[in-house]
Amino acid sequence: MKHVLFGGDGFVGRHLAKKLLADGEEVIVADIAKSDLPHYGAGVRFMHCDVTRPADCAKVPMAPEDMVYNLSAKMLSPIQVRAKRHDFFYPVNYFGTENIIQAMDKAAAPNLVHFTTDMIYGHTVTYPMTEEHPVSPLGEYGQSKLDTEVLAAEWRKKGMNISLFRPRLIIGPGRLGILEKLFKLIDHNFPVPMIGSGKNPYQFISVFDCAEAARLAWKAGVPNEAYNLGSLNPPPVKKLLGDLIKHAGSKSILVPTPGWAVKRTLDLLDALNMPLMDPEQYLIADEECVLDVSKGERQLGWVPQYRDEDMLIAAYSEYRAKRQAASGKLASHPQPAE
């Protein structure tokens, strides 16, 4: 059998491909661009594929016994203005998923692992949030992902096996996203504003834990279920950021703010097409948004291995290393005076 990873050159895919290769599996990465990752030289095959093009998806070789993973997605970074969000998210997130599933159907390949997002839930209604939590996305990103879950439900009725994963903010080597803004404040010893008091927890999920969840879904026979992906025992925002500032040796201070006032200010900036954050990020920033991940342990044997504090410090260390490398490069290549 083969493991076909659509979007497999990206964040989660590169770690999943490495895991599958270590298991002795045949792996095909189907993506729009190829990086210089070492596993291509070690046996992973690359195929160019733009998931927004049905013909590209159809040409990827799949057989009935093969395992397919959809890891392609447009994320909340870079921030988009309101008018452009639908056209930014839907071509890849929804229509790309549809193209992949239709190609699988033509190949009679029924087994799919598909990543959506915890942002399908919207505001917190019950705590902690299980997979049965009401769904009410707050924007186009979450809605595009929820629509793929509806699509998956339709194809399950036709005989497909589709395991869905709903991760919190995925963190790990190679992706900083919105965290880069935070790290810049800390680097410059600027105050770090929090939306609200900072007493609510904030939950990440490691890219390594995401890759392992996908692998275990295959091992478990691709259950027709949805699974939350998040860390265990996430700390309060205030402690999480305070520990990072201490680790960085920064003089930054944490500034609690009235959550309602900050949100209305960000709403105004969003309406003026000057968004600082996506509404799907800031509208829930001071809520108790913690995913219950026990279903994954019960059904897949999956237990997250990485702590939020360690993940954030590792991300900051990567940011600092890149800054230092860039500074060294600039210093060794002096620029002419203007």
Order of alpha helices (4+ residues) and beta strands (2+ residues): beta-alpha-beta-beta-alpha-beta-alpha-alpha-beta-alpha-beta-beta-alpha-beta-beta-alpha-beta-alpha-beta-alpha-alpha-alpha-alpha
